[in-house]
């Protein structure tokens, strides 16, 4: 027994020596294949040589020599990139897990490591070919083994969660590399570098190349929301058909949702820069998942609050019908401008505060149909949305905006045309109860109507009641506001600081910026800092 153990122990350095020798041989062979490929005039035969180069360099990475391992990984990636230049030249092709032949060499295409939301034949686009708009900020790339790609398919339809993904399609990061098994079979392997950030070759682990900006940039470029947001304010219906909560990545029951709520006349595209920063921060991406809200911004604040609440309810019902997922706890809200006010109202308890500003009689004495009364009760009476632990308000007019009271505001009030069952119910309630409504509110309603613009007025009676509602105990909140140098009134040109700053906030950050604070690097850095803090 002692002799056998000694013999076995002696075998370890021998095996390691053989492996190191094989690594050196494979690296030399890979370099020979690279030279052959570069000098081969026939495209398919050149591609075959790049294929062998990538595979043998992959095998050479099984080494404890760090320099040789790095060289092998770099060469394998370079040769894979050259090979992909040949097989992905036709962007109309769609890929499945199958076997193809390159100059009579069989190659298995393995897509099993990519996102499960990619259903059906997959389009593959080189990440370097995707243009990143300036509004999104810098592209961040993790270097390692493989070539960064974007894998995309039309939106899935085989599970309930599919309706929570953007209608433009599914865009996910993928990393491709060539590997060879012990029998010499070659495979083109594609894997999601967020789900599977490393690969093991023999006894050694290497990071995968990753570009998580490119998939988001492709979604951003294909989105139709940029053309619909302002049209919605004056009666366009398309945003209404698309309103709801949307997930930008695969749902994870263990990651905290960051719910982003845009402002007046805007869309989730305003969050491009912040979202890209989160995606490109591995520590944040490991903790959070980004959810973005699409909603019609022409409705009154309380209607918008109710709609966002119902969008969240619908999303949870689809992805966690039993209500047991850890992701329900610790939710973070981020709202800009009017979206910030909506976010605040989602963290408050209305009690009778708002209704008392509406009517001189209790709600149970209000006249109206059962359906109108039920819907109106939801609008005026609410509690904090469950699970919210943090709220970040950017340039939010918590105490109104003077622009809604000036000429432009008055013009907008008569152009903006909110629709929906909530608006019908409110109009019916007003018509049936004009004798019990507060005179100041009734006068304002008859003059200015009901819309998002009118409810942002600094003279709106119900808005004054809303302003008194602060986040409940247990919700940590933070304010970020813009200040323009030399402005007539201290603020961002739309929202004065006196309206954007809330008492009791854990931190207040004032940056040199106009109203588009979501584009300001200092403001974004502050949001990132807040997100990195523990709950």
C-alpha positions as CSV (number, residue, x, y, z in Angstrom):
1,X,0.0,0.0,0.0
2,X,2.8,2.4,1.0
3,X,4.6,1.6,-2.3
4,X,1.4,2.2,-4.3
5,X,0.8,5.5,-2.7
6,X,4.3,6.6,-3.3
7,X,4.1,5.6,-7.0
8,X,0.8,7.5,-7.4
9,X,2.3,10.6,-5.8
10,X,5.2,10.4,-8.1
11,X,2.9,10.3,-11.1
12,X,1.4,13.8,-10.3
13,X,4.5,15.8,-11.4
14,X,4.9,13.5,-14.4
15,X,1.3,14.1,-15.5
16,X,1.7,17.8,-15.0
17,X,4.9,17.8,-17.0
18,X,3.1,16.0,-19.9
19,X,0.3,18.5,-19.7
20,X,2.7,21.4,-19.9
21,X,4.5,19.9,-22.8
22,X,1.2,19.4,-24.6
23,X,0.2,23.0,-23.9
24,X,3.4,24.2,-25.5
25,X,2.9,21.9,-28.6
26,X,-0.7,23.1,-29.0
27,X,0.3,26.8,-28.8
28,X,3.0,26.3,-31.4
29,X,0.4,24.4,-33.6
30,X,-2.1,27.2,-33.1
31,X,0.4,29.8,-34.4
32,X,1.1,27.6,-37.4
33,X,-2.6,27.5,-38.2
34,X,-2.9,31.3,-37.8
35,X,-0.1,31.8,-40.4
36,X,-1.8,29.3,-42.7
37,X,-5.1,31.0,-42.4
38,X,-3.6,34.5,-43.1
39,X,-2.0,33.2,-46.3
40,X,-4.9,31.1,-47.6
41,X,-6.7,32.9,-50.4
42,X,-9.8,30.6,-50.4
43,X,-12.2,32.0,-47.8
44,X,-13.7,28.7,-46.6
45,X,-10.2,27.0,-46.3
46,X,-8.9,30.1,-44.5
47,X,-11.9,29.8,-42.1
48,X,-11.0,26.2,-41.5
49,X,-7.5,27.1,-40.5
50,X,-8.8,29.9,-38.2
51,X,-11.1,27.2,-36.7
52,X,-8.2,24.9,-35.9
53,X,-6.1,27.8,-34.6
54,X,-8.8,28.7,-32.1
55,X,-9.3,25.1,-31.0
56,X,-5.6,24.3,-30.5
57,X,-5.0,27.6,-28.7
58,X,-7.9,26.8,-26.4
59,X,-6.3,23.5,-25.5
60,X,-3.0,25.3,-24.9
61,X,-4.7,27.4,-22.2
62,X,-4.6,24.3,-19.9
63,X,-1.3,25.4,-18.3
64,X,0.0,26.7,-15.0
65,X,2.3,29.1,-16.9
66,X,0.4,32.3,-16.7
67,X,2.1,34.0,-19.6
68,X,1.5,31.0,-21.9
69,X,-2.1,30.8,-20.7
70,X,-2.7,34.5,-21.4
71,X,-1.1,34.1,-24.8
72,X,-3.2,31.1,-25.6
73,X,-6.4,32.8,-24.5
74,X,-5.6,35.9,-26.6
75,X,-4.7,33.8,-29.7
76,X,-7.8,31.6,-29.3
77,X,-10.0,34.7,-29.1
78,X,-8.3,36.3,-32.2
79,X,-8.7,33.2,-34.3
80,X,-12.3,32.8,-33.2
81,X,-13.0,36.4,-34.2
82,X,-11.5,35.7,-37.6
83,X,-13.6,32.6,-38.0
84,X,-16.8,34.4,-36.9
85,X,-16.0,37.0,-39.5
86,X,-16.6,34.3,-42.1
87,X,-19.6,32.5,-40.8
88,X,-21.5,35.6,-39.5
89,X,-21.0,37.5,-42.7
90,X,-24.6,36.9,-43.6
91,X,-26.6,38.7,-40.9
92,X,-29.8,37.3,-42.1
93,X,-28.8,33.8,-40.9
94,X,-30.5,32.4,-37.7
95,X,-28.7,29.9,-35.5
96,X,-29.7,26.8,-33.7
97,X,-27.8,24.1,-31.8
98,X,-26.8,22.0,-34.8
99,X,-23.8,20.8,-36.8
100,X,-22.3,22.6,-39.7
101,X,-19.3,21.9,-42.0
102,X,-16.4,24.2,-42.7
103,X,-14.4,22.8,-45.7
104,X,-15.5,19.3,-44.7
105,X,-14.7,19.8,-41.0
106,X,-17.8,19.2,-38.8
107,X,-18.5,21.8,-36.2
108,X,-21.1,21.5,-33.5
109,X,-22.9,24.8,-32.7
110,X,-23.8,24.7,-29.0
111,X,-26.3,27.4,-27.8
112,X,-27.2,25.8,-24.5
113,X,-25.4,28.4,-22.4
114,X,-27.3,31.5,-23.7
115,X,-30.3,33.1,-22.1
116,X,-33.4,30.8,-21.9
117,X,-35.6,33.8,-23.0
118,X,-34.1,33.4,-26.5
119,X,-36.5,31.1,-28.0
120,X,-36.2,29.7,-31.6
121,X,-33.5,30.5,-34.2
122,X,-31.1,33.2,-32.9
123,X,-29.6,36.1,-34.7
124,X,-26.0,36.8,-33.8
125,X,-24.4,40.2,-34.3
126,X,-20.8,41.1,-33.5
127,X,-20.9,43.4,-30.4
128,X,-18.3,45.7,-32.0
129,X,-20.6,46.3,-34.9
130,X,-23.3,47.8,-32.6
131,X,-23.1,51.6,-32.3
132,X,-23.6,52.8,-28.7
133,X,-25.4,56.2,-28.7
134,X,-23.7,59.1,-26.8
135,X,-26.7,59.4,-24.5
136,X,-25.9,55.9,-23.1
137,X,-22.4,56.7,-22.0
138,X,-19.3,54.6,-22.4
139,X,-19.2,51.0,-23.5
140,X,-17.5,48.8,-20.9
141,X,-16.0,45.5,-22.0
142,X,-14.6,42.7,-19.9
143,X,-11.7,41.0,-21.7
144,X,-11.1,37.3,-21.6
145,X,-11.7,34.2,-23.7
146,X,-14.1,34.5,-26.6
147,X,-15.8,37.1,-28.8
148,X,-18.6,39.3,-27.5
149,X,-21.8,39.0,-29.5
150,X,-25.4,40.1,-29.2
151,X,-27.9,37.2,-29.4
152,X,-31.5,38.2,-30.3
153,X,-34.8,36.7,-31.1
154,X,-38.4,38.0,-31.3
155,X,-40.1,38.3,-27.9
156,X,-40.8,34.9,-26.5
157,X,-44.4,33.7,-26.0
158,X,-44.0,30.3,-24.3
159,X,-44.4,31.5,-20.7
160,X,-46.2,34.3,-18.8
161,X,-43.1,36.4,-18.1
162,X,-42.7,36.9,-21.8
163,X,-45.2,39.7,-21.8
164,X,-43.0,41.7,-19.5
165,X,-40.1,41.9,-22.0
166,X,-40.0,44.7,-24.6
167,X,-42.1,44.1,-27.7
168,X,-39.1,45.0,-29.9
169,X,-37.5,41.6,-29.0
170,X,-35.1,39.9,-26.7
171,X,-31.5,41.2,-26.9
172,X,-28.9,39.3,-24.7
173,X,-25.1,39.3,-24.3
174,X,-23.4,36.2,-25.7
175,X,-19.7,35.1,-25.8
176,X,-18.5,32.7,-28.5
177,X,-15.4,30.5,-28.5
178,X,-14.1,27.4,-30.2
179,X,-13.2,24.4,-28.2
180,X,-12.1,20.8,-28.8
181,X,-12.8,17.7,-26.7
182,X,-10.5,14.8,-26.0
183,X,-11.6,13.1,-29.2
184,X,-10.9,16.1,-31.3
185,X,-14.5,17.1,-32.0
186,X,-14.8,20.9,-32.5
187,X,-17.6,23.0,-31.1
188,X,-18.6,26.6,-31.4
189,X,-19.9,27.4,-27.9
190,X,-22.0,30.4,-27.1
191,X,-22.8,31.3,-23.5
192,X,-24.3,34.3,-21.6
193,X,-21.3,35.9,-19.9
194,X,-23.5,37.4,-17.1
195,X,-25.0,34.0,-16.2
196,X,-21.7,32.2,-16.8
197,X,-18.8,34.7,-16.4
198,X,-15.9,32.2,-16.4
199,X,-14.9,29.0,-18.3
200,X,-12.7,26.2,-17.0
201,X,-10.1,24.7,-19.3
202,X,-8.5,21.7,-17.8
203,X,-7.6,22.7,-14.3
204,X,-7.6,26.5,-14.9
205,X,-10.4,29.1,-14.9
206,X,-10.5,32.1,-17.2
207,X,-13.0,35.0,-17.5
208,X,-15.1,35.3,-20.6
209,X,-15.1,38.4,-22.8
210,X,-18.3,40.3,-22.1
211,X,-20.0,43.4,-23.6
212,X,-23.3,44.0,-21.8
213,X,-23.8,47.5,-23.3
214,X,-24.2,46.3,-26.9
215,X,-27.5,44.3,-26.3
216,X,-29.0,47.3,-24.5
217,X,-27.9,49.6,-27.3
218,X,-29.6,47.4,-29.9
219,X,-32.8,47.5,-27.9
220,X,-32.5,51.3,-27.5
221,X,-32.0,51.8,-31.2
222,X,-34.9,49.6,-32.1
223,X,-37.4,51.1,-29.6
224,X,-40.3,53.0,-31.0
225,X,-41.0,54.8,-27.7
226,X,-38.8,57.7,-28.6
227,X,-41.3,58.7,-31.2
228,X,-44.4,58.1,-29.1
229,X,-43.8,59.8,-25.7
230,X,-44.7,63.4,-26.6
231,X,-47.5,62.4,-29.0
232,X,-49.1,60.6,-26.1
233,X,-49.5,64.0,-24.3
234,X,-51.9,65.3,-26.9
235,X,-53.9,62.2,-27.4
236,X,-51.7,59.6,-29.1
237,X,-52.8,56.1,-28.1
238,X,-49.8,54.0,-28.8
239,X,-48.1,54.4,-25.4
240,X,-51.4,53.4,-23.8
241,X,-51.3,50.1,-25.7
242,X,-47.7,49.5,-24.4
243,X,-48.0,50.7,-20.9
244,X,-46.8,48.5,-18.1
245,X,-43.6,47.2,-16.4
246,X,-40.8,45.9,-18.6
247,X,-37.8,43.8,-17.6
248,X,-34.6,44.5,-19.4
249,X,-33.0,41.2,-18.4
250,X,-34.1,37.7,-17.4
251,X,-36.1,37.7,-14.2
252,X,-34.2,36.6,-11.1
253,X,-36.1,35.8,-8.0
254,X,-33.1,36.6,-5.8
255,X,-32.2,40.0,-7.3
256,X,-33.7,43.3,-6.1
257,X,-35.8,45.2,-8.7
258,X,-34.9,48.8,-9.4
259,X,-38.1,50.3,-10.7
260,X,-37.5,53.3,-12.9
261,X,-40.4,55.8,-13.5
262,X,-39.9,58.5,-16.2
263,X,-41.4,61.9,-16.2
264,X,-43.9,64.1,-18.2
265,X,-43.8,63.5,-22.0
266,X,-40.9,61.1,-21.6
267,X,-40.2,57.4,-21.9
268,X,-37.9,54.8,-20.3
269,X,-35.3,55.7,-22.8
270,X,-34.3,58.6,-20.5
271,X,-32.8,56.0,-18.2
272,X,-30.3,54.8,-20.8
273,X,-27.2,56.3,-19.2
274,X,-28.1,55.1,-15.7
275,X,-29.1,51.7,-16.8
276,X,-25.8,51.2,-18.7
277,X,-23.9,52.2,-15.6
278,X,-25.7,49.6,-13.6
279,X,-25.2,46.9,-16.2
280,X,-21.5,47.7,-16.4
281,X,-21.0,47.5,-12.6
282,X,-20.6,43.8,-11.8
283,X,-21.4,44.3,-8.1
284,X,-24.6,46.1,-8.9
285,X,-25.7,43.7,-11.6
286,X,-25.2,40.8,-9.2
287,X,-27.6,42.5,-6.7
288,X,-30.2,44.3,-8.9
289,X,-32.4,43.8,-11.9
290,X,-33.7,46.8,-13.8
291,X,-37.4,47.2,-14.4
292,X,-38.7,50.2,-16.3
293,X,-42.2,51.6,-16.4
294,X,-44.1,52.8,-19.5
295,X,-47.1,54.9,-18.7
296,X,-49.3,57.7,-20.1
297,X,-48.0,60.9,-18.7
298,X,-51.0,63.0,-19.5
299,X,-53.2,61.7,-16.6
300,X,-53.4,63.4,-13.1
301,X,-50.8,62.4,-10.6
302,X,-53.1,60.2,-8.5
303,X,-54.3,58.3,-11.6
304,X,-50.7,57.7,-12.6
305,X,-49.9,56.5,-9.1
306,X,-52.7,54.0,-9.3
307,X,-51.7,52.8,-12.8
308,X,-48.1,52.2,-11.8
309,X,-49.3,50.3,-8.8
310,X,-51.4,48.1,-11.0
311,X,-48.6,47.6,-13.5
312,X,-46.4,46.3,-10.6
313,X,-49.2,44.1,-9.3
314,X,-49.7,42.6,-12.8
315,X,-45.9,42.0,-13.1
316,X,-45.7,40.2,-9.7
317,X,-48.7,38.1,-10.5
318,X,-47.0,36.8,-13.6
319,X,-43.5,36.1,-12.2
320,X,-44.3,35.3,-8.6
321,X,-47.9,34.3,-8.2
322,X,-47.3,32.8,-4.8
323,X,-45.7,36.0,-3.4
324,X,-42.7,34.1,-2.0
325,X,-39.7,35.4,-4.0
326,X,-37.0,37.2,-2.1
327,X,-36.9,39.8,-4.8
328,X,-40.2,41.3,-3.5
329,X,-38.3,42.7,-0.5
330,X,-36.0,45.7,-0.7
331,X,-37.4,47.2,-4.0
332,X,-35.8,50.5,-5.1
333,X,-37.8,53.2,-6.8
334,X,-36.1,55.8,-9.0
335,X,-38.3,58.6,-10.4
336,X,-37.5,61.6,-12.5
337,X,-39.6,64.8,-12.5
338,X,-43.3,63.8,-12.3
339,X,-42.1,60.2,-12.1
340,X,-40.4,61.2,-8.8
341,X,-43.7,62.4,-7.4
342,X,-45.4,59.2,-8.5
343,X,-42.6,57.3,-6.8
344,X,-43.1,59.3,-3.5
345,X,-46.8,58.6,-3.6
346,X,-46.1,54.9,-3.9
347,X,-44.4,55.1,-0.5
348,X,-47.1,57.0,1.4
349,X,-50.3,56.4,3.3
350,X,-53.1,58.6,2.2
351,X,-55.5,58.0,5.1
352,X,-58.3,60.7,4.5
353,X,-55.9,63.5,3.7
354,X,-56.6,63.7,0.0
355,X,-60.3,63.0,0.1
356,X,-60.8,65.7,2.7
357,X,-59.2,68.1,0.2
358,X,-61.7,67.0,-2.4
359,X,-65.0,66.8,-0.6
360,X,-66.9,68.2,2.4
361,X,-68.5,64.8,3.1
362,X,-67.1,61.4,3.8
363,X,-66.5,59.1,0.9
364,X,-69.3,56.7,1.8
365,X,-71.8,59.6,1.3
366,X,-70.6,60.2,-2.2
367,X,-73.0,59.6,-5.0
368,X,-72.2,57.6,-8.1
369,X,-72.3,54.1,-9.7
370,X,-70.7,51.2,-7.9
371,X,-67.9,50.9,-10.6
372,X,-67.2,54.7,-10.5
373,X,-67.1,54.7,-6.7
374,X,-64.8,51.6,-6.5
375,X,-62.4,53.1,-9.0
376,X,-62.4,56.5,-7.3
377,X,-61.7,54.9,-3.9
378,X,-58.6,53.3,-5.4
379,X,-57.5,56.7,-6.6
380,X,-57.9,58.7,-3.4
381,X,-57.2,56.0,-0.8
382,X,-54.0,54.0,-0.8
383,X,-51.2,52.6,1.3
384,X,-47.4,52.2,0.7
385,X,-46.6,49.7,-2.0
386,X,-45.3,46.5,-0.4
387,X,-41.5,45.8,-0.3
388,X,-40.2,49.2,-1.2
389,X,-37.1,50.1,0.9
390,X,-35.5,52.9,-1.0
391,X,-36.7,55.7,-3.2
392,X,-34.5,58.1,-5.2
393,X,-36.1,61.3,-6.5
394,X,-34.5,63.2,-9.4
395,X,-35.6,66.8,-10.1
396,X,-39.1,65.9,-8.8
397,X,-41.6,68.8,-8.3
398,X,-42.9,67.6,-5.0
399,X,-44.4,71.0,-4.3
400,X,-45.4,71.8,-7.8
401,X,-43.8,73.6,-10.8
402,X,-44.3,77.3,-11.7
403,X,-44.2,76.3,-15.4
404,X,-47.7,74.7,-15.1
405,X,-49.0,78.1,-14.0
406,X,-47.5,80.2,-16.7
407,X,-48.6,80.7,-20.3
408,X,-47.0,77.5,-21.6
409,X,-48.6,75.6,-18.8
410,X,-52.1,77.0,-19.4
411,X,-51.7,76.2,-23.1
412,X,-50.6,72.7,-22.4
413,X,-53.5,72.2,-20.0
414,X,-55.9,72.7,-22.9
415,X,-54.0,70.5,-25.3
416,X,-53.2,67.6,-23.1
417,X,-56.1,65.0,-23.3
418,X,-56.0,62.2,-20.8
419,X,-58.2,59.2,-21.4
420,X,-59.1,56.0,-19.6
421,X,-61.7,54.5,-17.3
422,X,-60.2,56.4,-14.3
423,X,-60.7,59.7,-16.1
424,X,-64.3,58.8,-16.9
425,X,-65.0,57.8,-13.3
426,X,-63.6,61.1,-12.0
427,X,-65.7,63.1,-14.4
428,X,-68.8,61.2,-13.4
429,X,-68.1,61.7,-9.7
430,X,-67.6,65.4,-10.2
431,X,-70.9,65.7,-12.1
432,X,-72.8,63.8,-9.5
433,X,-71.4,65.5,-6.5
434,X,-70.7,69.2,-7.4
435,X,-72.6,70.4,-4.4
436,X,-70.3,68.6,-1.9
437,X,-67.0,69.2,-3.7
438,X,-64.7,71.8,-2.2
439,X,-65.4,75.1,-3.9
440,X,-61.8,75.9,-4.6
441,X,-61.2,72.5,-6.2
442,X,-64.4,72.7,-8.3
443,X,-63.5,76.2,-9.5
444,X,-60.0,75.0,-10.5
445,X,-61.4,71.9,-12.2
446,X,-63.8,73.9,-14.3
447,X,-61.1,76.3,-15.3
448,X,-58.1,74.0,-15.8
449,X,-59.6,70.5,-16.2
450,X,-57.9,67.3,-15.1
451,X,-54.5,66.4,-16.4
452,X,-50.9,65.8,-15.4
453,X,-50.2,69.5,-16.1
454,X,-53.0,70.8,-14.0
455,X,-52.1,68.6,-11.0
456,X,-48.5,69.9,-11.1
457,X,-49.8,73.4,-10.6
458,X,-48.7,75.1,-7.4
459,X,-52.3,76.3,-6.9
460,X,-54.1,73.0,-7.2
461,X,-56.0,72.2,-4.0
462,X,-55.5,68.4,-4.1
463,X,-51.8,68.8,-4.9
464,X,-51.4,70.7,-1.6
465,X,-52.8,67.7,0.1
466,X,-50.5,65.3,-1.8
467,X,-47.5,67.4,-0.8
468,X,-48.1,66.6,2.9
469,X,-47.7,62.9,2.3
470,X,-44.2,61.7,3.1
471,X,-42.6,58.3,2.7
472,X,-43.6,56.1,5.6
473,X,-41.1,54.9,8.3
474,X,-38.9,52.2,6.9
475,X,-38.5,53.7,3.5
476,X,-35.2,55.5,3.0
477,X,-35.4,58.3,0.5
478,X,-32.9,60.5,-1.3
479,X,-33.2,63.7,-3.4
480,X,-31.1,64.8,-6.3
481,X,-31.8,68.2,-7.9
482,X,-30.4,70.4,-10.6
483,X,-29.4,74.1,-10.4
484,X,-28.7,76.3,-13.3
485,X,-26.1,79.1,-12.8
486,X,-27.7,82.5,-13.2
487,X,-31.3,81.3,-13.3
488,X,-34.0,83.8,-12.3
489,X,-35.2,81.3,-9.7
490,X,-32.9,78.8,-8.1
491,X,-33.5,75.5,-9.7
492,X,-33.1,73.5,-13.0
493,X,-35.3,75.9,-15.1
494,X,-38.4,73.7,-14.6
495,X,-38.4,72.7,-11.0
496,X,-37.2,75.1,-8.3
497,X,-35.0,73.7,-5.5
498,X,-37.7,74.5,-3.0
499,X,-39.9,72.0,-4.7
500,X,-37.3,69.3,-5.5
501,X,-35.8,69.0,-2.0
502,X,-37.8,67.0,0.6
503,X,-37.4,67.3,4.4
504,X,-36.2,64.1,6.0
505,X,-34.2,62.8,3.0
506,X,-31.1,60.7,4.0
507,X,-29.1,62.8,1.5
508,X,-29.7,65.8,-0.8
509,X,-27.4,66.3,-3.8
510,X,-27.5,69.4,-5.9
511,X,-25.7,69.3,-9.2
512,X,-25.1,71.9,-11.9
513,X,-27.7,70.8,-14.4
514,X,-30.9,71.6,-16.2
515,X,-34.0,69.5,-15.7
516,X,-32.5,66.5,-17.5
517,X,-30.7,65.4,-14.4
518,X,-30.7,61.8,-15.5
519,X,-28.0,62.8,-18.1
520,X,-25.7,64.4,-15.5
521,X,-22.7,62.3,-14.6
522,X,-22.5,63.6,-11.0
523,X,-26.2,62.8,-10.4
524,X,-25.7,59.3,-11.9
525,X,-22.6,58.8,-9.7
526,X,-24.7,59.7,-6.6
527,X,-27.4,57.2,-7.6
528,X,-24.8,54.5,-8.1
529,X,-23.4,55.3,-4.6
530,X,-26.8,55.0,-3.0
531,X,-27.4,51.7,-4.8
532,X,-24.1,50.4,-3.4
533,X,-25.1,51.1,0.1
534,X,-26.6,48.2,2.1
535,X,-30.3,48.2,2.6
